Amino acid sequence: ISGAKNWSSGYMPATYQGTVFRSTGTPILDLAPPAGVSRATQRRLLDRLRAANERHRVPRADNSELAARIASYELAYRMQQHAPEAVDLSKETEETKRLYGLDRDRTRDFGRKCLLARRLVERGVRFIQIYSGGNHDDNNWDAHGDLVKNHEYHAGNTDRPVAGLLKDLKRRGLLDSTLVIWGGEFGRQPTAEYAEGTGRDHNAYGFTMWMAGGGIRGGVSVGETDELGNQAVVDRFHVKQLHATVLHQLGLDPNGLSYFYGGLDQKLVGVEGAEPIASIIA
């Protein structure tokens, strides 16, 4: 839930903000250039606009949102040239579409997202986020009521497409260089939310995420909860250690960059820093 907050740049400069793709219909609107305007003319107009924008930005050098907005015009221009082919799923074979579940109503929506992600990986896109159940209504994983019905529904929508993505990445030789991460920001309590309730409240003290590819050891699990599943008690890891592992696998020092924000020198893994989870790294 929470929509755009999940792919914002947080305290980092706005240039790191994600570009949203629609899951149905045309993934990106307005990709076609204006009718009657050639690429050369469009390039010339954008160059003039950029020069004017840069003059406007000089006395506002600390405004990252302005810098990102200026850069977005150039990004949009490049996307007009390259994105239409990248998002064209009609070029995929019928076997590949079935692999991702595009032949089934239940899995088609999430399957399209996973297939599009694979096409973007092939074309060098470095960071891709797919989300399931991100609505602000009851169509999400936040099962405060009827957890069994909720999780069976969402797991059934996503299981086949995720398996298809992993299989497709592997057979194309992309899995070893692509880190796939599946999870949310918390788990669920082992007890009913209300005296006779069927839902579960949030649980930040014990939950599971999985990773595949990208130099992560396969077939390995770390950490254990207590007998009730209430909290982690063996090999406990903080979320920032997960972040440190991801950054390490991407070739970045999780403690090497600080960005001053809100009076604190924020690292990508928090003020205090964190180390990767060595036991899951191949």
C-alpha positions as CSV (number, residue, x, y, z in Angstrom):
1,I,0.0,0.0,0.0
2,S,1.0,3.7,0.1
3,G,1.4,4.0,-3.7
4,A,4.2,6.4,-4.8
5,K,6.0,6.3,-1.4
6,N,7.2,2.9,-2.3
7,W,9.2,4.0,-5.3
8,S,10.2,7.5,-4.2
9,S,13.9,8.5,-3.8
10,G,13.4,9.1,-0.1
11,Y,16.1,11.5,1.2
12,M,18.2,11.0,-1.9
13,P,18.1,13.6,-4.7
14,A,14.9,13.5,-6.8
15,T,16.8,12.3,-9.9
16,Y,16.7,8.8,-8.3
17,Q,12.9,8.8,-8.4
18,G,11.5,5.8,-10.3
19,T,9.6,6.1,-13.6
20,V,6.1,4.4,-13.2
21,F,4.9,2.0,-15.9
22,R,1.2,1.2,-16.2
23,S,0.4,-2.5,-15.8
24,T,-2.4,-2.5,-18.4
25,G,-2.7,-0.9,-21.8
26,T,0.2,1.2,-23.0
27,P,2.9,1.1,-20.2
28,I,4.0,4.6,-20.8
29,L,1.7,7.3,-22.1
30,D,2.6,9.9,-24.8
31,L,5.7,8.0,-26.1
32,A,5.0,9.1,-29.7
33,P,6.5,12.5,-30.7
34,P,4.0,15.2,-31.8
35,A,2.6,14.8,-35.3
36,G,4.6,16.7,-37.9
37,V,7.6,17.3,-35.7
38,S,10.8,15.6,-36.9
39,R,13.4,14.2,-34.5
40,A,15.8,16.9,-35.6
41,T,13.3,19.6,-34.8
42,Q,12.4,18.1,-31.5
43,R,16.1,17.8,-30.6
44,R,16.7,21.4,-31.5
45,L,13.7,22.6,-29.4
46,L,14.8,20.5,-26.4
47,D,18.4,21.9,-26.6
48,R,17.0,25.4,-26.4
49,L,14.7,24.5,-23.6
50,R,17.6,22.8,-21.7
51,A,19.8,25.9,-22.1
52,A,17.0,28.1,-20.7
53,N,16.3,25.7,-17.8
54,E,20.0,25.5,-16.9
55,R,20.1,29.3,-16.6
56,H,17.1,29.2,-14.4
57,R,18.8,26.5,-12.2
58,V,22.1,28.3,-11.6
59,P,20.8,30.3,-8.5
60,R,18.9,27.2,-7.3
61,A,21.7,24.6,-7.3
62,D,20.4,23.0,-4.1
63,N,17.0,22.2,-5.5
64,S,17.2,18.6,-6.5
65,E,13.5,18.4,-7.6
66,L,14.2,21.2,-10.2
67,A,17.3,19.4,-11.5
68,A,15.4,16.2,-11.8
69,R,12.5,17.9,-13.7
70,I,15.0,19.4,-16.1
71,A,16.7,16.0,-16.6
72,S,13.3,14.3,-17.2
73,Y,12.8,16.1,-20.5
74,E,16.0,14.4,-21.9
75,L,14.9,11.1,-20.4
76,A,11.5,11.4,-22.1
77,Y,13.2,12.2,-25.4
78,R,15.4,9.0,-25.2
79,M,12.4,6.9,-24.1
80,Q,10.5,8.0,-27.2
81,Q,13.2,6.3,-29.3
82,H,13.8,3.1,-27.3
83,A,10.9,2.4,-24.9
84,P,8.2,1.4,-27.5
85,E,10.2,-1.6,-28.6
86,A,11.1,-2.5,-25.0
87,V,7.5,-2.6,-23.8
88,D,6.1,-4.4,-26.8
89,L,5.1,-7.8,-25.4
90,S,3.7,-9.0,-28.8
91,K,7.2,-9.9,-29.8
92,E,7.3,-12.7,-27.2
93,T,6.5,-16.3,-28.2
94,E,3.3,-17.9,-27.1
95,E,5.3,-20.4,-25.0
96,T,6.9,-17.5,-23.1
97,K,3.6,-15.8,-22.5
98,R,2.2,-19.1,-21.1
99,L,5.3,-19.4,-18.9
100,Y,4.4,-16.1,-17.2
101,G,0.7,-16.9,-17.0
102,L,-0.5,-14.5,-19.6
103,D,-3.0,-17.2,-20.8
104,R,-4.9,-17.1,-17.5
105,D,-7.1,-14.4,-16.2
106,R,-5.9,-14.8,-12.7
107,T,-2.2,-14.4,-13.4
108,R,-2.2,-12.2,-16.5
109,D,-1.8,-8.8,-14.8
110,F,1.2,-9.8,-12.6
111,G,2.6,-11.9,-15.4
112,R,2.7,-8.9,-17.7
113,K,4.7,-7.0,-15.1
114,C,7.2,-9.9,-14.7
115,L,7.6,-10.3,-18.5
116,L,8.1,-6.6,-18.9
117,A,10.7,-6.6,-16.1
118,R,12.6,-9.3,-18.0
119,R,12.6,-7.3,-21.2
120,L,13.9,-4.3,-19.3
121,V,16.7,-6.3,-17.7
122,E,17.7,-7.5,-21.2
123,R,18.0,-3.9,-22.3
124,G,20.2,-2.7,-19.4
125,V,17.7,-1.2,-17.0
126,R,19.4,-1.4,-13.6
127,F,16.7,-1.2,-11.0
128,I,13.1,-2.5,-11.5
129,Q,10.4,-2.7,-8.9
130,I,7.2,-4.8,-9.4
131,Y,4.5,-4.7,-6.8
132,S,1.5,-6.9,-6.1
133,G,-1.6,-5.7,-4.3
134,G,-0.6,-2.0,-4.0
135,N,-4.1,-0.7,-3.9
136,H,-5.4,1.5,-1.1
137,D,-8.5,-0.6,-0.8
138,D,-8.8,-4.2,0.3
139,N,-7.1,-5.5,-2.8
140,N,-3.7,-5.8,-1.1
141,W,-1.7,-8.2,1.1
142,D,-2.5,-6.2,4.3
143,A,-4.8,-8.9,5.7
144,H,-6.4,-7.4,8.7
145,G,-9.4,-9.6,7.9
146,D,-9.6,-13.2,6.5
147,L,-5.9,-13.9,6.1
148,V,-6.3,-17.3,4.5
149,K,-8.6,-16.0,1.8
150,N,-6.4,-12.9,1.2
151,H,-3.1,-14.7,1.0
152,E,-4.5,-17.6,-1.2
153,Y,-5.8,-15.0,-3.6
154,H,-2.6,-12.9,-3.9
155,A,-0.3,-15.9,-3.8
156,G,-2.3,-17.5,-6.6
157,N,-2.0,-14.4,-8.7
158,T,1.7,-14.1,-8.3
159,D,3.2,-17.7,-7.9
160,R,3.2,-18.7,-11.6
161,P,4.5,-15.4,-12.9
162,V,7.4,-15.2,-10.4
163,A,8.4,-18.8,-11.1
164,G,8.2,-18.0,-14.8
165,L,10.4,-15.0,-14.4
166,L,13.1,-17.0,-12.5
167,K,13.0,-19.8,-15.1
168,D,13.2,-17.3,-18.0
169,L,16.1,-15.4,-16.5
170,K,18.0,-18.6,-15.9
171,R,17.5,-20.0,-19.4
172,R,18.6,-16.8,-21.0
173,G,21.8,-16.6,-18.9
174,L,20.6,-13.5,-16.9
175,L,19.9,-14.9,-13.5
176,D,23.5,-14.9,-12.3
177,S,23.8,-11.2,-13.0
178,T,20.3,-10.3,-11.8
179,L,19.3,-10.1,-8.2
180,V,15.6,-10.9,-7.6
181,I,14.2,-10.0,-4.2
182,W,10.6,-10.8,-3.0
183,G,9.1,-9.5,0.2
184,G,7.2,-6.7,2.0
185,E,8.0,-4.4,4.8
186,F,6.7,-6.6,7.6
187,G,5.0,-9.9,8.4
188,R,1.8,-10.9,10.2
189,Q,1.2,-11.7,13.9
190,P,0.6,-15.4,14.7
191,T,-2.5,-14.5,16.7
192,A,-5.9,-13.2,15.6
193,E,-6.1,-9.4,15.4
194,Y,-9.4,-9.4,17.4
195,A,-10.8,-12.0,19.9
196,E,-12.6,-13.9,17.1
197,G,-11.0,-12.3,14.1
198,T,-9.7,-14.0,11.0
199,G,-7.1,-11.4,10.2
200,R,-3.6,-10.7,11.5
201,D,-2.0,-7.4,12.5
202,H,1.4,-6.2,11.4
203,N,4.5,-7.9,12.8
204,A,7.9,-6.3,12.4
205,Y,9.7,-8.7,14.7
206,G,9.7,-11.8,12.6
207,F,9.1,-12.2,8.9
208,T,10.6,-13.7,5.7
209,M,12.0,-12.4,2.4
210,W,13.7,-14.4,-0.3
211,M,16.4,-13.7,-2.8
212,A,17.5,-15.4,-6.0
213,G,20.3,-15.0,-8.5
214,G,22.8,-12.2,-8.3
215,G,25.5,-14.1,-6.5
216,I,23.1,-15.3,-3.7
217,R,23.5,-18.9,-2.5
218,G,20.6,-21.1,-3.5
219,G,18.8,-23.5,-1.2
220,V,19.8,-21.6,1.9
221,S,17.7,-20.1,4.7
222,V,18.9,-18.1,7.7
223,G,17.2,-17.1,10.8
224,E,14.4,-18.7,12.9
225,T,11.4,-17.4,14.8
226,D,10.1,-18.8,18.1
227,E,7.6,-21.7,18.1
228,L,4.7,-19.3,17.6
229,G,6.2,-17.3,14.7
230,N,6.0,-14.2,16.8
231,Q,9.6,-12.9,16.6
232,A,13.0,-13.9,15.3
233,V,15.1,-15.6,18.0
234,V,17.9,-17.3,16.1
235,D,20.3,-15.5,13.7
236,R,18.2,-12.4,13.8
237,F,18.9,-9.8,11.0
238,H,17.7,-6.3,10.7
239,V,16.2,-5.0,7.4
240,K,19.2,-2.7,7.0
241,Q,21.4,-5.8,6.8
242,L,19.2,-7.0,4.0
243,H,19.8,-3.6,2.3
244,A,23.5,-3.9,2.9
245,T,23.5,-7.3,1.3
246,V,21.7,-6.0,-1.8
247,L,24.1,-3.0,-2.1
248,H,27.1,-5.3,-1.7
249,Q,25.8,-7.6,-4.5
250,L,25.4,-4.6,-6.7
251,G,29.0,-3.7,-6.2
252,L,28.3,-0.8,-3.8
253,D,29.8,-0.1,-0.4
254,P,26.7,0.1,1.9
255,N,28.6,2.3,4.3
256,G,30.6,4.3,1.8
257,L,28.1,7.0,0.9
258,S,26.5,9.5,3.3
259,Y,23.9,12.1,2.3
260,F,23.1,14.9,4.8
261,Y,19.4,15.1,5.4
262,G,17.3,16.2,8.4
263,G,20.4,17.0,10.4
264,L,21.9,13.5,10.0
265,D,24.5,12.0,7.8
266,Q,22.3,9.3,6.3
267,K,23.9,6.2,4.8
268,L,22.0,4.0,2.4
269,V,21.5,1.6,5.3
270,G,20.8,4.2,8.0
271,V,22.9,6.4,10.2
272,E,24.7,3.6,12.1
273,G,25.6,1.6,9.0
274,A,25.3,-2.2,8.5
275,E,27.2,-5.2,7.1
276,P,25.9,-7.7,4.5
277,I,24.6,-11.1,5.5
278,A,27.7,-13.1,4.6
279,S,26.1,-16.6,5.1
280,I,23.8,-16.1,2.0
281,I,26.4,-14.8,-0.4
282,A,27.8,-17.4,-2.8
